[in-house]
């Protein structure tokens, strides 16, 4: 395991910042490529622990904030790839070939239905949930979601996840136990947070809907009294 970790860190170090963009592009598109193997090593390469380690290679060190920023850029590019893929090719093509991209018709239709009603919150929370983050941009493209809104909510969700992973690498370094522990905790916390956000979103929508419904009879009454 330590050799595998060393190899991944070495690859990220050799490819540099361009490697972060390329690999995060792959992670955010339809390719099953985990962001953990990119941003955690990037965080380690930005830490003083790496610079002072026996494995230090001059020129492989990174700046923490640049690594995070380029992780978000890579996520944006991958998300845009999926967005335009869905926009250009359309629903029939995606349903036909989705099985080769690990997308079942049942899950696709569920996501599509939910997205039509809750596009922005879906884009944001979807970027924080494993597996879903790779495919949440497809229904956005099919629904022709406003591009500025799409980029904002994608960047916000991706930014949180990228920052969390980079921080894990920065703090845990190459300690496999700590990496696993922090990654597991981060996944649980983000999923729990997403559930909380969605519940709050649903309750707020219901509250606003109830207020609108309650206001209508009064409005109708005043109209009839005026007439």
SERO-4910 file (N, C-alpha, C, O; in steps of 0.05 Angstrom, whole numbers):
BEGIN
 pado doro    nc1    nc2    nc3   cac1   cac2   cac3    cc1    cc2    cc3    oc1    oc2    oc3
  Unk    A     17    -24      0      0      0      0     17     25      0     11     44    -14
  Unk    A     39     25     16     56     49     17     69     54    -10     73     77    -18
  Unk    A     76     32    -25     88     35    -51     68     47    -71     75     64    -88
  Unk    A     42     39    -68     21     50    -86     18     79    -80     15     96    -99
  Unk    A     17     87    -54     14    115    -47     37    131    -57     34    153    -68
  Unk    A     62    121    -54     86    134    -65     84    139    -95     91    160   -105
  Unk    A     73    118   -108     71    119   -138     51    141   -146     56    156   -164
  Unk    A     28    142   -132      8    162   -138     18    190   -133     14    208   -149
  Unk    A     31    194   -110     43    220   -104     63    227   -125     65    251   -133
  Unk    A     79    208   -134     99    213   -154     87    222   -181     97    240   -194
  Unk    A     65    208   -188     51    215   -213     40    244   -212     44    259   -231
  Unk    A     27    250   -190     16    277   -187     38    298   -187     35    319   -199
  Unk    A     61    291   -174     83    310   -173     96    314   -201    103    336   -208
  Unk    A     98    292   -216    110    294   -243     92    310   -262    102    326   -278
  Unk    A     66    305   -261     48    319   -279     43    348   -270     36    365   -286
  Unk    A     47    353   -244     44    380   -234     15    390   -235     -4    375   -234
  Unk    A     13    417   -238    -14    429   -237    -31    420   -261    -55    417   -258
  Unk    A    -18    416   -284    -33    407   -307    -46    379   -302    -68    373   -311
  Unk    A    -31    363   -287    -42    336   -280    -67    338   -263    -85    322   -266
  Unk    A    -67    358   -245    -91    361   -228   -115    368   -246   -137    356   -242
  Unk    A   -112    386   -265   -134    394   -282   -143    370   -299   -167    365   -301
  Unk    A   -124    355   -311   -131    333   -328   -145    311   -312   -166    301   -321
  Unk    A   -134    304   -289   -146    282   -274   -173    289   -261   -190    272   -259
  Unk    A   -176    314   -253   -201    323   -242   -222    326   -264   -246    323   -259
  Unk    A   -213    332   -289   -231    332   -311   -242    304   -315   -266    300   -319
  Unk    A   -225    284   -314   -233    256   -317   -253    248   -295   -273    235   -300
  Unk    A   -246    257   -270   -263    250   -247   -290    262   -249   -310    250   -240
  Unk    A   -293    285   -261   -319    299   -262   -335    292   -287   -358    299   -289
  Unk    A   -322    278   -306   -337    270   -330   -347    241   -325   -349    232   -302
  Unk    A   -351    227   -347   -363    200   -344   -343    178   -338   -350    155   -335
  Unk    A   -318    185   -335   -297    165   -330   -296    160   -299   -293    178   -284
  Unk    A   -297    134   -291   -296    128   -262   -268    131   -251   -253    112   -248
  Unk    A   -262    156   -244   -235    162   -234   -238    177   -208   -248    200   -208
  Unk    A   -230    166   -185   -235    178   -159   -218    203   -154   -194    204   -159
  Unk    A   -231    224   -144   -217    249   -138   -197    247   -115   -178    262   -113
  Unk    A   -202    226    -98   -184    223    -75   -155    218    -83   -136    226    -70
  Unk    A   -151    204   -106   -124    197   -114   -110    221   -127    -87    219   -134
  Unk    A   -124    243   -130   -113    267   -142   -108    288   -121    -85    298   -117
  Unk    A   -129    296   -107   -127    319    -89   -113    313    -63   -101    331    -51
  Unk    A   -116    289    -53   -102    282    -28    -71    283    -32    -57    296    -16
  Unk    A    -60    270    -53    -32    274    -58    -24    303    -64     -2    311    -56
  Unk    A    -41    318    -77    -35    346    -82    -33    362    -56    -15    379    -53
  Unk    A    -50    355    -37    -49    368    -10    -23    361      4    -10    378     17
  Unk    A    -15    336      1     11    327     14     34    342      1     53    350     15
  Unk    A     34    345    -26     56    358    -40     57    388    -33     78    401    -37
  Unk    A     36    399    -22     35    427    -13     44    431     16     46    453     25
  Unk    A     48    409     30     54    411     59     84    412     64    101    404     48
  Unk    A     90    422     88    119    423     96    129    395    102    153    390    101
  Unk    A    110    377    109    118    349    114    131    337     89    150    321     91
  Unk    A    121    344     65    133    333     41    160    346     36    179    332     29
  Unk    A    162    372     38    187    386     33    209    376     51    233    375     43
  Unk    A    202    368     76    222    358     95    225    328     95    240    317    112
  Unk    A    212    314     77    213    285     77    236    275     60    248    289     45
  Unk    A    242    249     64    263    236     48    255    232     19    272    229      2
  Unk    A    229    233     14    219    229    -14    217    255    -29    208    255    -52
  Unk    A    225    277    -18    223    303    -31    238    305    -57    262    297    -58
  Unk    A    224    314    -78    237    318   -104    234    347   -111    211    357   -114
  Unk    A    256    362   -114    254    391   -120    237    395   -145    241    382   -166
  Unk    A    219    414   -143    201    421   -165    174    407   -164    156    414   -179
  Unk    A    171    386   -147    146    372   -145    127    385   -124    104    378   -123
  Unk    A    138    403   -108    121    415    -87    100    433   -100    104    443   -122
  Unk    A     78    437    -86     56    452    -97     47    474    -77     54    473    -53
  Unk    A     33    493    -88     20    513    -71     -9    504    -65    -23    496    -83
  Unk    A    -16    504    -39    -42    493    -31    -65    506    -45    -83    492    -55
  Unk    A    -65    532    -47    -89    547    -58    -90    544    -89   -112    543   -100
  Unk    A    -67    542   -102    -67    538   -131    -77    510   -137    -92    506   -156
  Unk    A    -69    490   -121    -78    463   -124   -109    461   -122   -122    448   -138
  Unk    A   -120    475   -101   -149    475    -97   -163    488   -121   -182    478   -132
  Unk    A   -152    512   -129   -164    527   -151   -165    510   -177   -185    510   -191
  Unk    A   -143    496   -183   -141    481   -207   -158    455   -205   -167    445   -225
  Unk    A   -161    445   -181   -179    422   -177   -208    430   -184   -222    414   -196
  Unk    A   -215    455   -177   -242    465   -184   -245    469   -214   -265    462   -226
  Unk    A   -223    480   -226   -224    484   -255   -227    457   -270   -243    455   -288
  Unk    A   -212    437   -261   -215    410   -273   -243    399   -270   -254    387   -288
  Unk    A   -255    404   -246   -282    395   -241   -302    409   -259   -320    397   -270
  Unk    A   -298    435   -263   -315    451   -281   -314    440   -310   -334    436   -323
  Unk    A   -289    434   -319   -286    425   -346   -299    398   -351   -312    393   -371
  Unk    A   -295    379   -331   -308    353   -333   -339    356   -333   -353    342   -347
  Unk    A   -349    373   -315   -378    377   -313   -389    389   -339   -410    382   -348
  Unk    A   -374    408   -351   -383    420   -376   -383    399   -399   -400    400   -416
  Unk    A   -363    381   -398   -362    360   -418   -388    343   -417   -400    338   -438
  Unk    A   -396    335   -393   -421    320   -390   -446    337   -397   -464    327   -410
  Unk    A   -445    362   -389   -468    380   -395   -473    382   -425   -495    378   -434
  Unk    A   -451    387   -440   -454    390   -469   -458    363   -483   -471    361   -504
  Unk    A   -448    342   -471   -453    315   -482   -482    309   -482   -494    299   -501
  Unk    A   -495    315   -459   -524    310   -457   -540    330   -474   -560    322   -487
  Unk    A   -531    355   -476   -545    375   -491   -544    368   -521   -564    372   -535
  Unk    A   -521    359   -531   -518    354   -559   -530    327   -568   -544    325   -588
  Unk    A   -524    306   -552   -532    279   -560   -561    273   -553   -574    257   -566
  Unk    A   -570    285   -531   -598    281   -523   -604    256   -507   -587    238   -504
  Unk    A   -629    254   -498   -637    232   -480   -636    204   -493   -626    186   -480
  Unk    A   -646    200   -517   -646    173   -529   -618    161   -530   -614    138   -524
  Unk    A   -599    178   -538   -571    168   -541   -560    160   -513   -548    139   -511
  Unk    A   -565    177   -493   -555    171   -467   -568    146   -455   -554    130   -441
  Unk    A   -593    142   -460   -606    118   -450   -596     93   -464   -594     72   -452
  Unk    A   -590     96   -490   -580     73   -505   -552     64   -497   -546     40   -494
  Unk    A   -535     84   -493   -507     78   -488   -499     82   -459   -476     77   -451
  Unk    A   -518     90   -442   -511     96   -414   -500     72   -399   -485     75   -381
  Unk    A   -509     48   -407   -500     24   -393   -470     20   -394   -458      8   -376
  Unk    A   -458     30   -416   -429     27   -419   -414     47   -402   -390     45   -397
  Unk    A   -429     67   -392   -417     88   -374   -427     83   -345   -425    101   -328
  Unk    A   -437     59   -340   -447     52   -313   -472     67   -304   -476     71   -281
  Unk    A   -488     76   -324   -512     91   -318   -536     73   -324   -541     67   -348
  Unk    A   -551     64   -305   -575     48   -310   -598     66   -318   -599     89   -309
  Unk    A   -617     55   -334   -640     71   -343   -657     80   -320   -667    103   -319
  Unk    A   -660     62   -300   -677     68   -277   -665     92   -261   -680    111   -254
  Unk    A   -639     91   -255   -626    113   -240   -626    139   -256   -629    160   -245
  Unk    A   -622    136   -283   -622    160   -300   -649    174   -299   -650    198   -296
  Unk    A   -671    158   -301   -697    170   -301   -704    183   -274   -717    204   -273
  Unk    A   -696    170   -252   -700    181   -226   -686    208   -223   -698    228   -214
  Unk    A   -661    209   -231   -646    233   -230   -657    255   -247   -658    278   -240
  Unk    A   -667    247   -271   -678    267   -290   -703    279   -278   -707    303   -280
  Unk    A   -721    262   -267   -746    272   -255   -740    292   -232   -752    313   -231
  Unk    A   -722    283   -214   -716    300   -191   -704    327   -201   -709    348   -190
  Unk    A   -686    325   -221   -672    349   -230   -691    369   -243   -687    393   -240
  Unk    A   -711    360   -256   -730    378   -269   -743    397   -248   -749    420   -254
  Unk    A   -747    386   -224   -761    401   -203   -741    416   -184   -748    436   -172
  Unk    A   -717    405   -182   -698    416   -162   -670    418   -174   -651    407   -163
  Unk    A   -667    431   -197   -642    432   -211   -618    443   -196   -597    430   -195
  Unk    A   -621    466   -184   -598    479   -171   -588    464   -146   -564    460   -143
  Unk    A   -607    457   -129   -600    442   -105   -588    415   -112   -571    404    -98
  Unk    A   -598    403   -134   -588    377   -143   -559    379   -153   -542    362   -146
  Unk    A   -553    400   -167   -526    404   -177   -507    408   -154   -485    397   -154
  Unk    A   -515    424   -135   -497    430   -112   -492    405    -95   -469    398    -91
  Unk    A   -513    392    -86   -510    369    -68   -499    345    -83   -484    329    -72
  Unk    A   -506    343   -109   -496    321   -125   -466    321   -127   -453    299   -129
  Unk    A   -454    344   -127   -424    346   -129   -411    336   -104   -386    331   -104
  Unk    A   -425    333    -82   -414    325    -57   -418    295    -51   -408    285    -31
  Unk    A   -433    281    -68   -440    253    -63   -424    235    -82   -426    239   -106
  Unk    A   -410    215    -71   -395    196    -88   -413    184   -109   -436    179   -105
  Unk    A   -401    179   -133   -414    167   -156   -433    186   -170   -431    191   -194
  Unk    A   -451    199   -154   -470    218   -166   -456    242   -178   -464    253   -198
  Unk    A   -433    250   -165   -419    274   -174   -410    271   -203   -408    291   -217
  Unk    A   -404    247   -212   -395    243   -240   -418    247   -260   -413    254   -283
  Unk    A   -443    243   -252   -464    242   -271   -486    264   -268   -504    266   -284
  Unk    A   -483    280   -247   -504    300   -242   -506    321   -264   -526    335   -266
  Unk    A   -484    324   -280   -485    344   -301   -501    336   -325   -509    352   -341
  Unk    A   -506    310   -328   -521    300   -351   -550    310   -351   -558    321   -371
  Unk    A   -565    307   -329   -592    318   -329   -592    349   -331   -612    360   -341
  Unk    A   -571    362   -322   -569    391   -325   -568    399   -355   -581    418   -363
  Unk    A   -553    384   -370   -551    389   -399   -577    383   -413   -586    398   -430
  Unk    A   -590    361   -405   -616    354   -417   -637    375   -411   -654    381   -428
  Unk    A   -636    386   -387   -656    406   -379   -648    434   -389   -663    453   -385
  Unk    A   -625    436   -402   -615    462   -412   -614    482   -389   -623    505   -392
  Unk    A   -603    474   -367   -601    491   -343   -584    516   -350   -565    514   -365
  Unk    A   -592    539   -340   -577    563   -344   -548    559   -338   -540    549   -316
  Unk    A   -530    565   -357   -502    558   -355   -488    572   -332   -472    560   -318
  Unk    A   -495    597   -327   -482    612   -305   -490    599   -278   -473    596   -261
  Unk    A   -515    592   -275   -524    578   -251   -511    551   -248   -503    543   -226
  Unk    A   -509    537   -270   -496    510   -270   -468    512   -261   -459    497   -244
  Unk    A   -453    531   -271   -425    535   -264   -422    543   -235   -403    534   -221
  Unk    A   -440    561   -225   -438    570   -198   -442    547   -178   -426    543   -160
  Unk    A   -464    532   -182   -471    510   -163   -451    487   -165   -445    474   -146
  Unk    A   -442    482   -190   -421    461   -193   -395    469   -180   -383    453   -165
  Unk    A   -387    494   -184   -362    504   -171   -364    504   -141   -344    498   -127
  Unk    A   -387    511   -130   -391    512   -101   -388    484    -89   -373    480    -70
  Unk    A   -403    465   -101   -401    437    -91   -374    425    -94   -363    413    -76
  Unk    A   -363    428   -119   -336    417   -124   -315    430   -107   -296    417    -97
  Unk    A   -318    456   -103   -299    471    -86   -297    460    -58   -276    458    -46
  Unk    A   -320    454    -46   -321    444    -19   -307    417    -18   -290    412      0
  Unk    A   -314    399    -37   -302    372    -37   -272    372    -42   -256    358    -29
  Unk    A   -264    388    -62   -235    391    -69   -219    401    -45   -198    392    -39
  Unk    A   -230    421    -31   -217    433     -8   -214    413     14   -193    411     27
  Unk    A   -235    397     19   -234    377     40   -213    356     34   -197    349     52
  Unk    A   -212    346     10   -192    326      3   -163    337      4   -145    323     13
  Unk    A   -160    361     -6   -133    373     -5   -124    377     24   -101    373     30
  Unk    A   -143    385     41   -136    389     69   -128    362     82   -111    362     99
  Unk    A   -142    341     75   -135    314     85   -106    307     78    -91    298     95
  Unk    A    -99    311     53    -71    306     45    -51    324     58    -29    315     65
  Unk    A    -59    349     62    -41    368     76    -35    360    104    -13    363    114
  Unk    A    -56    350    118    -54    344    147    -43    315    151    -26    310    168
  Unk    A    -54    296    135    -47    268    140    -22    259    126    -10    239    134
  Unk    A    -14    274    106     11    266     92      8    239     78    -11    234     63
  Unk    A     27    220     84     26    193     73     17    173     93     21    149     89
  Unk    A      6    182    115     -4    164    136    -30    151    126    -51    163    127
  Unk    A    -28    125    117    -51    112    105    -74    110    124    -97    114    116
  Unk    A    -69    104    150    -91    102    169   -106    128    173   -130    129    173
  Unk    A    -90    150    174   -103    176    177   -119    184    152   -141    195    154
  Unk    A   -107    178    129   -121    184    104   -148    170    102   -168    181     95
  Unk    A   -147    144    109   -172    128    108   -192    138    128   -216    141    123
  Unk    A   -182    145    152   -200    154    174   -213    181    166   -237    185    168
  Unk    A   -196    200    157   -206    227    151   -224    226    126   -244    240    125
  Unk    A   -217    209    106   -234    207     82   -261    195     89   -281    204     78
  Unk    A   -261    175    106   -287    163    114   -304    183    129   -328    185    124
  Unk    A   -291    197    147   -306    217    163   -317    240    145   -339    249    148
  Unk    A   -300    248    125   -308    270    107   -332    261     90   -350    277     86
  Unk    A   -331    236     81   -353    226     64   -379    225     80   -400    233     71
  Unk    A   -377    215    105   -401    213    122   -412    241    128   -436    246    126
  Unk    A   -394    260    134   -402    287    141   -415    301    117   -435    315    120
  Unk    A   -403    298     94   -414    311     70   -441    300     62   -460    315     55
  Unk    A   -444    273     64   -470    261     57   -491    269     77   -514    276     70
  Unk    A   -483    270    103   -502    279    124   -509    308    120   -533    315    123
  Unk    A   -490    324    113   -495    352    107   -514    356     84   -532    373     84
  Unk    A   -510    340     63   -527    341     39   -556    334     46   -575    346     37
  Unk    A   -559    313     63   -586    305     72   -599    327     87   -622    333     83
  Unk    A   -583    340    105   -594    363    120   -602    386    102   -623    399    107
  Unk    A   -586    392     82   -592    414     63   -617    408     48   -634    425     44
  Unk    A   -619    383     38   -643    375     23   -668    376     40   -689    386     30
  Unk    A   -667    367     65   -690    368     83   -698    397     88   -722    404     87
  Unk    A   -678    414     93   -684    443     98   -696    455     73   -715    471     74
  Unk    A   -686    448     49   -696    457     24   -726    450     20   -742    466     13
  Unk    A   -732    424     26   -759    414     23   -778    429     43   -800    437     35
  Unk    A   -769    432     68   -786    445     88   -791    475     81   -813    485     84
  Unk    A   -770    488     71   -774    516     63   -793    519     39   -810    536     39
  Unk    A   -790    500     20   -809    501     -3   -838    496      5   -856    509     -4
  Unk    A   -841    477     24   -868    471     34   -880    495     49   -903    502     46
  Unk    A   -862    508     65   -871    532     80   -879    554     61   -900    567     65
  Unk    A   -863    559     41   -870    581     22   -895    574      6   -911    592      0
  Unk    A   -898    548     -1   -922    540    -16   -947    544      2   -967    553     -8
  Unk    A   -944    537     27   -967    540     46   -974    570     49   -998    577     51
  Unk    A   -954    587     51   -959    615     53   -973    627     29   -991    643     31
  Unk    A   -964    617      5   -977    627    -20  -1006    618    -21  -1024    633    -29
  Unk    A  -1010    592    -13  -1038    581    -13  -1056    596      7  -1079    602      1
  Unk    A  -1044    603     30  -1060    618     50  -1066    646     42  -1086    657     49
  Unk    A  -1048    658     26  -1052    685     17  -1072    688     -5  -1085    709     -8
  Unk    A  -1076    667    -21  -1095    668    -43  -1124    674    -36  -1136    692    -48
  Unk    A  -1135    660    -16  -1163    665     -9  -1168    694      0  -1188    706     -8
  Unk    A  -1149    705     15  -1151    733     24  -1150    752      1  -1165    772      0
  Unk    A  -1132    745    -19  -1130    763    -42  -1155    762    -58  -1165    782    -69
  Unk    A  -1167    737    -61  -1192    734    -76  -1214    750    -62  -1231    762    -76
  Unk    A  -1215    748    -35  -1236    762    -20  -1235    792    -24  -1255    805    -29
  Unk    A  -1210    803    -22  -1207    832    -26  -1215    841    -53  -1227    862    -57
  Unk    A  -1210    823    -74  -1217    830   -101  -1247    832   -104  -1258    850   -117
  Unk    A  -1261    812    -91  -1290    812    -94  -1303    835    -78  -1323    846    -87
  Unk    A  -1291    843    -56  -1302    865    -40  -1299    891    -55  -1316    909    -54
  Unk    A  -1276    894    -70  -1272    919    -86  -1292    920   -108  -1303    942   -114
  Unk    A  -1297    897   -122  -1316    897   -144  -1344    901   -133  -1363    902   -149
***
